[in-house]
């Protein structure tokens, strides 16, 4: 009988330990799910945390309570109850301190500091954050260290201490770059932009915010709205009212997609002020109506939310009282069990039955857990498929947007850049035919017409060749092309432009170099490169065109002594962006040539390399594979 008792006792103990482990995992799971849910459904998240708290208290799972109180504080803070949030943060902090859980203690400390900032207790907040720096350094927790430095930078922004702000931003920046911590790096750039804005360095602030926007997660509409809103504020401070309107509209769209009501309101206020300055009454009234509608809907949601939240808090108080009663009952039951130990042998049969039931319950729980895991895997798979589909839709939308922009660009070029020279030609010919100008003036006007002709035919060739290259199934034959003669013909076309700027253009292409390629493709490529070099080379400059080859490629370089390009401009060219910049004599361009050159070279398996030093000059190197070459 004693052996039977021992066997049952050991079995029951093992079962209890397994149940405890499962319960602890349940508490951790509830805490994690509530943290993820609080951004979208704070009432459901709070109810989930209360359930986890109740389970953790029953299990005496202290570490789970630390995390639970931390998340509860976050919900109270988010719900506009800072005092109750601070109580929960301190509860979490003190419990973590008793458990000697330094990292959890530091997290609670950081949330306390954030709450103190809202109450303007800046000195106490700084003290807590500096303690966290020591803890995270000791634990080598780089990401949390970066977050703490960024928070310290925000604190010192409140104190208008620019030196301290710059110090902590730089500390965070170097750590984030080395650790490849994108969120921390994004926050550094955002904080530094605010610093530059306060110093009146608006261009630098805008560049940093653009960089932060590139690091922002594409699904993070809240982060995108926050950065765009700050960029609009920078434009407003810089007196760039129209730019501020454009950026603020984008911020409003992102905030609306992310359901960030406060950011929507801030964007609307900024837009209202901007249109007020413009005197656009119609737009102003529409935005004010939109703001009123948003405030009304927000007020209604808050009323519903407060009602639900109050109900849950009352339910929590009721559960707390019930828990106290259950604890008292459990203590009374324990006393009674100690008294009944004398009749334990007589109750062994009952214990065996209960043990069997407990085992069955355990098996049922295992099967339920397996089923739950299987369903979670199905949900995860469906979520992955949905994410892939969303990415494909976004890519298609981006492609359609790019095609629309290109269509608008082509229409602009045709309606302005081609039509204007033709109209001007008609006017000049009328002056000459009516003999309203002298012979000398006639000669000058004809030279101008020849220059306009070269520019117009270049642009027209670019447009026609690009359109033909986009048509599926259209291919031009590859024929031998003597590159020395081809370059010389292109130089002759540009003689007026070269003469007017006193530019020396030297043709050092090997006279025996013959490329097997589409002739018009080669003319388009090198006409654009030569025209571009002339455009950005000042008077009395020099342009050299040379050739070489290696085992795999034929190489032709166009080198000029022009004004050069910045790294950002080179990046735009390599990305095939359509943009234009005026030349050294304010020569205009279509913004189309270099993008077309890059596209044509790539289609022929080649590559365009660009090296440039601002103020010194640029070198454009065209490489074509030798299977396209017979020399």
C-alpha positions in Angstrom: 0.0 0.0 0.0 2.9 2.4 0.8 4.5 1.6 -2.6 1.2 2.4 -4.3 1.0 5.7 -2.4 4.6 6.7 -3.4 3.9 5.8 -7.1 0.7 7.9 -7.1 2.6 10.8 -5.3 5.4 10.9 -7.9 3.0 10.7 -10.8 0.9 13.5 -9.4 4.1 15.7 -8.7 5.3 15.2 -12.3 1.9 16.1 -13.6 1.8 19.2 -11.5 5.2 20.3 -12.8 4.1 19.8 -16.4 0.9 21.8 -15.8 2.9 24.6 -14.2 5.3 24.8 -17.2 2.3 25.0 -19.6 0.7 27.7 -17.4 3.9 29.7 -17.4 4.1 29.5 -21.2 0.4 30.6 -21.3 1.2 33.7 -19.2 4.2 34.6 -21.5 2.0 34.1 -24.6 -0.8 36.3 -23.2 1.7 39.0 -22.4 3.2 39.0 -25.8 -0.1 38.9 -27.7 -1.5 41.8 -25.6 1.6 43.9 -26.4 1.0 43.3 -30.1 -2.7 43.9 -29.9 -2.6 47.2 -27.9 -2.0 49.4 -31.0 -5.3 48.1 -32.7 -7.6 47.1 -29.8 -6.5 48.4 -26.4 -9.6 47.1 -24.6 -9.1 43.5 -25.7 -5.3 43.8 -24.9 -6.0 45.0 -21.4 -8.5 42.1 -20.8 -5.8 39.7 -22.0 -3.3 41.2 -19.6 -5.7 40.9 -16.6 -6.1 37.2 -17.4 -2.3 36.8 -17.6 -1.9 38.6 -14.3 -4.4 36.3 -12.6 -2.6 33.2 -13.9 0.9 34.6 -12.9 -0.3 35.3 -9.3 -1.7 31.8 -8.9 1.6 30.3 -10.2 3.7 32.8 -8.2 5.4 33.5 -11.6 7.2 36.8 -10.6 9.1 37.4 -13.9 5.8 37.1 -15.8 4.3 39.7 -13.5 7.2 42.1 -14.2 6.4 42.1 -17.9 2.7 42.1 -17.3 2.8 45.3 -15.1 5.1 46.9 -17.7 2.5 46.3 -20.5 -0.4 47.4 -18.3 1.4 50.7 -17.7 1.8 51.1 -21.4 -1.9 50.7 -22.0 -2.8 53.2 -19.2 -0.2 55.7 -20.7 -1.7 55.2 -24.2 -5.2 55.7 -22.7 -4.4 59.1 -21.2 -4.0 58.0 -17.6 -0.4 58.9 -16.8 -0.6 58.6 -13.0 -2.0 55.0 -13.2 0.6 54.2 -15.8 3.4 55.5 -13.5 2.1 53.3 -10.7 2.3 50.2 -12.8 5.8 51.1 -14.1 7.0 51.5 -10.5 5.4 48.2 -9.6 7.2 46.5 -12.4 10.5 48.3 -11.5 10.4 47.3 -7.8 9.5 43.6 -8.6 12.4 43.4 -11.2 14.7 44.9 -8.6 13.8 42.3 -6.0 14.3 39.5 -8.6 17.7 41.1 -9.7 16.5 41.2 -13.3 18.6 44.1 -14.5 17.3 44.2 -18.1 13.7 44.1 -17.1 14.4 46.7 -14.5 16.0 48.9 -17.1 13.0 48.6 -19.4 10.7 49.6 -16.6 13.1 52.5 -15.8 13.0 53.7 -19.4 9.2 53.8 -19.4 9.2 55.7 -16.0 11.5 58.2 -17.6 9.2 58.6 -20.6 6.2 59.2 -18.2 8.3 61.7 -16.2 9.0 63.7 -19.4 5.3 64.3 -19.9 5.1 65.7 -16.4 8.3 67.8 -17.1 10.3 66.0 -14.4 13.3 66.1 -16.7 16.0 65.9 -14.1 14.7 62.6 -12.6 14.1 61.2 -16.1 17.8 61.9 -17.0 19.0 60.2 -13.9 17.0 57.0 -14.7 18.2 57.0 -18.3 21.8 57.4 -17.3 21.4 54.4 -15.0 20.1 52.4 -18.0 23.1 53.3 -20.1 25.3 51.6 -17.5 23.1 48.5 -17.4 22.9 48.1 -21.2 26.6 48.7 -21.6 27.3 46.0 -19.0 24.9 43.6 -20.8 26.3 44.6 -24.2 22.7 45.2 -25.3 23.4 47.5 -28.3 19.8 48.0 -29.5 18.5 49.1 -26.1 21.6 51.3 -25.6 20.9 53.0 -28.9 17.2 53.5 -27.9 18.3 55.0 -24.6 20.8 57.4 -26.3 18.0 58.6 -28.6 15.7 59.1 -25.7 18.4 61.2 -23.9 18.7 63.3 -27.1 15.0 63.9 -27.0 15.2 64.9 -23.3 17.9 67.4 -23.9 15.9 68.8 -26.9 13.4 69.8 -24.2 16.2 71.5 -22.3 17.4 73.3 -25.5 20.9 71.9 -24.8 22.2 71.5 -28.4 25.6 70.2 -27.4 24.2 67.4 -25.3 21.7 66.6 -28.1 24.5 66.3 -30.7 26.6 64.2 -28.3 23.9 61.5 -27.7 22.8 61.5 -31.3 26.4 60.8 -32.4 26.8 58.0 -29.8 23.6 56.4 -31.0 24.4 56.8 -34.7 27.8 55.1 -34.5 26.4 52.1 -32.5 23.4 51.8 -34.8 25.5 51.8 -38.0 27.9 49.2 -36.6 25.1 47.0 -35.4 23.0 47.6 -38.6 20.1 48.6 -36.3 17.8 50.3 -38.8 15.1 51.5 -36.4 17.8 53.1 -34.1 19.5 54.7 -37.1 16.2 56.1 -38.4 15.5 57.6 -34.9 19.1 59.2 -34.9 18.5 60.8 -38.3 15.0 62.1 -37.2 16.4 63.6 -33.9 19.4 65.2 -35.8 17.0 66.7 -38.3 15.0 68.4 -35.5 18.3 69.7 -34.1 19.3 71.2 -37.5 15.8 72.6 -37.8 16.2 74.4 -34.5 19.5 75.9 -35.8 18.0 77.1 -39.0 19.8 74.5 -41.2 16.7 73.6 -43.1 18.4 71.9 -46.2 20.4 69.6 -43.9 17.3 68.8 -41.9 15.3 67.9 -45.0 18.1 65.7 -46.3 18.2 63.8 -43.0 14.5 63.3 -42.9 14.6 61.9 -46.5 17.3 59.4 -45.3 15.1 58.5 -42.3 12.2 57.9 -44.6 14.2 55.5 -46.7 15.0 53.4 -43.6 11.3 53.4 -42.5 9.6 50.0 -42.8 7.2 50.1 -45.8 4.4 48.8 -43.6 5.0 51.4 -40.8 2.5 54.1 -41.8 2.8 55.7 -38.4 6.6 56.2 -38.7 6.2 57.4 -42.3 3.5 60.0 -41.2 5.7 61.2 -38.3 8.8 61.8 -40.6 6.7 63.5 -43.3 5.0 65.7 -40.8 8.4 66.8 -39.4 9.6 67.5 -43.0 6.5 69.7 -43.6 7.3 71.6 -40.4 10.9 72.2 -41.7 9.5 73.5 -45.0 7.2 75.8 -43.1 10.0 77.2 -41.0 12.0 77.7 -44.2 9.1 79.7 -45.7 8.6 77.1 -48.4 4.8 77.2 -48.2 4.0 75.2 -51.4 6.6 72.5 -50.5 5.1 72.2 -47.0 1.6 71.7 -48.5 2.8 68.8 -50.7 4.6 67.0 -47.9 1.8 67.6 -45.3 -0.7 66.1 -47.8 1.5 62.9 -47.9 1.8 62.9 -44.1 -2.0 63.1 -43.8 -2.4 60.1 -46.2 0.1 58.0 -44.3 -1.4 58.9 -40.9 -4.9 58.0 -42.3 -3.6 54.6 -43.5 -2.0 54.0 -40.1 -5.1 55.2 -38.1 -2.8 57.7 -36.3 -5.5 60.2 -35.3 -3.1 62.6 -33.5 -0.8 62.8 -36.5 -3.9 63.3 -38.8 -4.9 66.3 -36.7 -1.4 67.7 -36.7 -1.2 67.4 -40.5 -4.6 69.0 -41.0 -3.6 71.9 -38.7 -0.4 72.5 -40.7 -2.3 72.4 -44.0 -4.9 74.8 -42.7 -2.2 77.3 -41.7 -0.5 76.9 -45.1 -3.6 77.4 -47.1 -4.6 80.4 -44.9 -1.3 82.0 -45.9 -2.0 81.2 -49.6 -5.5 82.7 -49.3 -7.1 79.5 -50.8 -10.5 79.8 -49.1 -12.1 76.8 -50.8 -9.3 74.4 -49.7 -9.2 76.0 -46.3 -12.9 75.4 -45.6 -12.7 71.8 -46.9 -9.8 71.0 -44.5 -11.5 72.7 -41.6 -14.6 70.5 -42.2 -12.4 67.4 -42.4 -10.7 68.4 -39.1 -14.1 68.9 -37.4 -15.3 65.5 -38.7 -12.1 63.8 -37.4 -12.5 65.4 -34.0 -16.1 64.4 -33.7 -15.4 60.8 -34.7 -12.4 60.7 -32.3 -14.5 62.1 -29.5 -17.2 59.4 -30.0 -14.6 56.6 -30.2 -13.0 57.9 -27.0 -16.3 57.9 -25.2 -17.0 54.3 -26.2 -13.5 53.4 -25.3 -13.6 55.0 -21.9 -16.9 53.2 -21.2 -15.5 49.8 -22.1 -12.3 50.5 -20.3 -14.1 51.4 -17.1 -16.2 48.2 -17.3 -13.0 46.1 -17.6 -11.5 47.9 -14.6 -14.6 47.2 -12.5 -14.5 43.6 -13.6 -10.9 43.5 -12.5 -11.8 44.8 -9.1 -14.5 42.1 -8.8 -12.0 39.4 -9.9 -9.6 40.7 -7.3 -12.2 40.3 -4.5 -13.1 36.9 -5.8 -9.4 35.9 -5.8 -9.0 37.0 -2.2 -12.0 34.8 -1.3 -10.5 31.9 -3.3 -7.2 32.4 -1.5 -8.9 32.3 1.9 -10.8 29.2 0.9 -7.7 27.6 -0.3 -5.9 28.3 3.0 -8.8 26.8 4.9 -8.8 23.8 2.6 -5.0 23.4 3.2 -5.7 23.3 7.0 -8.4 20.7 6.6 -6.1 18.6 4.4 -3.4 18.6 7.0 -5.9 17.4 9.5 -7.1 14.6 7.2 -3.6 13.1 6.6 -4.5 10.4 9.1 -7.2 9.0 6.8 -4.9 9.3 3.6 -4.6 5.5 3.2 -8.4 5.1 3.2 -8.6 7.7 0.4 -6.0 6.1 -1.9 -8.7 4.6 -4.2 -10.1 8.1 -4.7 -6.6 9.4 -5.4 -6.1 6.8 -8.1 -9.3 7.8 -9.8 -8.3 11.5 -9.6 -4.9 10.7 -11.0 -6.4 8.9 -13.9 -8.6 11.9 -14.6 -5.7 14.3 -14.3 -3.7 12.1 -16.8 -6.7 12.2 -19.2 -6.9 16.0 -18.9 -3.2 16.3 -19.6 -3.5 14.2 -22.7 -6.5 16.3 -23.8 -4.5 19.5 -23.2 -1.6 18.1 -25.3 -3.9 17.2 -28.2 -5.5 20.7 -27.9 -2.0 22.3 -28.0 -1.1 20.3 -31.1 -4.3 21.3 -32.8 -3.7 24.9 -31.8 -0.2 24.8 -33.2 -1.5 23.3 -36.5 -4.1 26.0 -36.8 -1.4 28.7 -36.0 0.8 27.3 -38.8 -2.1 27.5 -41.3 -2.8 31.1 -40.2 0.9 31.9 -40.6 1.0 30.3 -44.1 -2.1 32.3 -45.2 -0.6 35.5 -43.8 2.6 34.8 -45.7 0.7 34.3 -48.9 -1.3 37.5 -48.3 1.9 39.4 -47.6 3.4 38.2 -50.9 0.2 39.1 -52.8 0.3 42.6 -51.2 3.9 43.1 -52.3 3.1 42.1 -55.8 0.2 44.6 -55.9 2.5 47.3 -54.5 5.1 46.5 -57.2 2.4 46.7 -59.9 1.2 50.0 -58.6 4.7 51.4 -58.5 5.2 50.3 -62.1 1.9 51.9 -63.2 2.9 55.1 -61.4 6.3 55.2 -63.2 4.6 54.6 -66.6 2.2 57.5 -65.9 5.1 59.8 -64.9 6.9 58.8 -68.1 3.8 59.5 -70.2 3.5 62.9 -68.7 7.2 63.5 -69.3 6.9 62.5 -73.0 3.9 64.8 -73.5 5.8 67.7 -71.8 8.8 67.2 -74.1 6.6 66.9 -77.3 4.4 69.9 -76.4 7.3 72.2 -75.3 10.8 71.1 -76.1 9.9 70.1 -79.8 7.2 72.7 -80.5 9.2 75.7 -79.2 12.1 75.5 -81.7 9.7 75.0 -84.6 7.7 78.1 -83.6 11.0 80.0 -83.2 12.2 78.8 -86.6 9.0 80.2 -88.2 9.6 83.6 -86.6 13.2 83.8 -87.7 12.3 82.8 -91.3 9.6 85.5 -91.4 12.2 88.1 -90.3 14.6 87.0 -93.1 11.9 86.7 -95.8 10.5 90.2 -95.0 14.1 91.6 -95.1 13.7 93.1 -91.6 17.3 92.1 -90.6 20.7 92.9 -92.0 23.0 90.4 -93.7 25.1 90.0 -90.6 22.1 89.5 -88.4 20.7 87.0 -91.0 23.9 85.0 -90.7 23.8 85.0 -86.9 20.1 83.9 -87.0 20.9 81.1 -89.4 23.6 79.9 -87.1 21.1 79.9 -84.2 18.7 77.9 -86.4 21.3 75.3 -87.1 22.0 74.9 -83.4 18.2 74.6 -82.7 18.1 72.0 -85.6 20.8 69.9 -84.0 19.1 70.1 -80.6 15.6 69.3 -82.0 16.8 66.4 -84.2 18.7 64.9 -81.2 15.7 65.1 -79.0 13.4 63.7 -81.8 15.9 60.8 -82.4 15.9 60.1 -78.7 12.1 60.0 -78.4 11.6 57.9 -81.6 14.3 55.4 -80.7 13.1 55.0 -77.1 9.5 54.4 -78.3 10.7 51.9 -80.8 12.9 50.1 -78.2 9.8 49.7 -75.9 7.8 47.9 -78.7 8.0 44.2 -78.3 9.3 42.3 -81.3 11.1 45.3 -82.9 14.8 44.8 -83.5 17.3 46.7 -85.6 20.1 44.8 -87.4 23.6 44.8 -86.1 26.0 46.2 -88.7 29.8 47.1 -88.6 30.4 50.7 -87.4 33.7 52.5 -87.6 33.7 54.3 -84.3 36.3 56.9 -85.3 34.2 58.0 -88.3 30.9 57.8 -86.3 32.3 60.1 -83.5 33.7 62.5 -86.1 30.3 62.8 -87.7 28.7 63.6 -84.3 31.4 66.2 -83.6 30.6 67.9 -86.9 26.9 68.1 -85.8 28.0 70.0 -82.7 30.5 72.4 -84.3 28.3 75.5 -83.7 27.9 74.7 -80.0 31.6 74.0 -79.7 32.6 77.2 -81.5 30.2 79.4 -79.4 31.8 78.1 -76.2 35.4 77.9 -77.6 35.6 74.2 -76.5 38.3 72.0 -77.9 37.0 68.4 -78.7 39.7 65.9 -79.4 38.8 62.6 -81.2 41.3 59.9 -80.0 39.2 56.9 -80.9 41.2 54.1 -82.6 40.5 54.5 -86.4 40.5 50.7 -86.7 37.9 50.1 -84.0 34.7 48.6 -85.6 31.7 47.7 -83.4 29.0 45.3 -84.5 25.9 47.0 -83.2 22.7 48.9 -84.1 24.0 52.0 -85.8 21.2 54.3 -84.6 21.8 52.9 -81.0 25.5 54.0 -81.2 24.6 57.4 -82.6 22.0 58.0 -79.9 24.4 57.0 -77.1 27.4 59.0 -78.1 25.4 62.0 -79.4 23.9 62.3 -76.0 27.2 61.9 -74.2 28.9 64.5 -76.4 26.0 66.9 -76.1 26.0 66.5 -72.4 29.7 67.1 -72.1 29.4 70.4 -74.1 26.4 71.5 -72.1 28.3 71.2 -68.7 31.8 72.3 -69.9 32.5 76.1 -69.5 34.1 78.3 -72.1 37.7 77.4 -73.2 37.2 73.9 -71.9 38.4 70.6 -73.4 36.6 67.3 -74.2 38.5 64.1 -75.1 37.0 60.9 -76.6 39.3 57.9 -76.4 39.0 54.1 -76.9 40.6 50.9 -75.7 39.7 47.3 -75.3 40.6 44.3 -73.1 39.9 40.5 -73.4 36.2 40.9 -72.8 35.1 44.4 -73.6 35.5 47.4 -76.0 35.8 50.6 -74.0 35.0 54.2 -75.1 35.5 57.1 -72.7 34.1 60.7 -73.0 36.1 62.9 -70.6 35.3 66.7 -70.1 36.7 69.5 -68.0 33.2 70.6 -66.9 31.6 71.4 -63.7 31.3 67.7 -62.6 28.5 66.0 -60.7 27.6 65.2 -57.1 27.2 61.7 -55.8 23.5 62.2 -55.6 23.3 63.2 -59.3 25.3 60.1 -60.3 22.9 58.0 -58.3 19.9 59.5 -60.1 21.6 58.7 -63.5 22.3 55.1 -62.5 18.7 54.8 -61.3 17.5 56.0 -64.8 15.6 58.9 -63.2 14.2 61.5 -65.6 15.6 64.9 -64.5 17.2 68.0 -66.1 19.8 70.5 -65.0 20.8 73.7 -66.8 24.2 73.9 -68.4 27.0 76.5 -68.0 25.2 78.9 -70.3 21.8 78.0 -68.9 21.3 75.5 -71.7 18.0 73.5 -71.2 17.6 69.8 -71.5 14.8 67.3 -71.7 15.9 65.2 -68.7 15.6 62.2 -71.0 19.0 61.7 -72.7 21.2 60.0 -70.0 18.3 57.8 -68.9 17.9 56.6 -72.5 21.7 56.1 -72.8 21.8 53.9 -69.7 18.8 51.9 -70.9 20.3 51.3 -74.4 23.7 50.2 -73.1 22.1 47.8 -70.6 19.9 46.3 -73.4 23.1 45.4 -75.3 24.7 43.7 -72.3 27.0 46.7 -71.7 27.6 49.0 -68.8 27.9 52.8 -68.2 30.4 53.9 -65.5 30.5 57.5 -64.3 33.4 59.1 -62.5 33.1 62.8 -61.6 34.7 65.4 -59.3 32.7 68.6 -58.8 34.6 71.6 -60.2 37.1 69.3 -62.1 35.1 67.3 -64.7 33.4 64.0 -65.5 34.3 60.8 -67.4 31.6 58.6 -68.9 32.9 55.1 -69.8 30.9 52.9 -72.1 31.7 49.1 -72.0 30.3 46.7 -74.6 30.9 42.9 -74.5 33.2 41.5 -77.2 30.6 39.2 -78.6 29.0 42.4 -79.9 32.4 43.6 -81.4 34.5 42.7 -84.4 37.6 44.9 -84.6 
